Amino acid sequence: MVAAYLAAFSETLSVATLQRRTAAISVAHDAGSFPNPCKSILVRSTLNGIKRVRGVAQKEAKPLLKEDLFASSTLWATA
């Protein structure tokens, strides 16, 4: 049922939203001591397939360079 839910909303909801909802379902099942359907290979494969098809990757942050550190430290020294 969870895999069908993910497939049904894969086009309208973002991948992050689907992951959050899957996590919420998982926590609810664990808290109630029920069998957790989100840990099944079917649900994990469905979510991985949606991520692969949608092609979403997190945006990588620009690295902090040594020159940036020295530039900001001189600003603090003069203030």
Summary of the structure (lengths in Angstrom):
residues: 79
radius of gyration: 20.7
end to end distance: 60.8
largest distance: 62.3
contacts: 157
relative contact order: 0.14
helix: 68%
strand: 0%
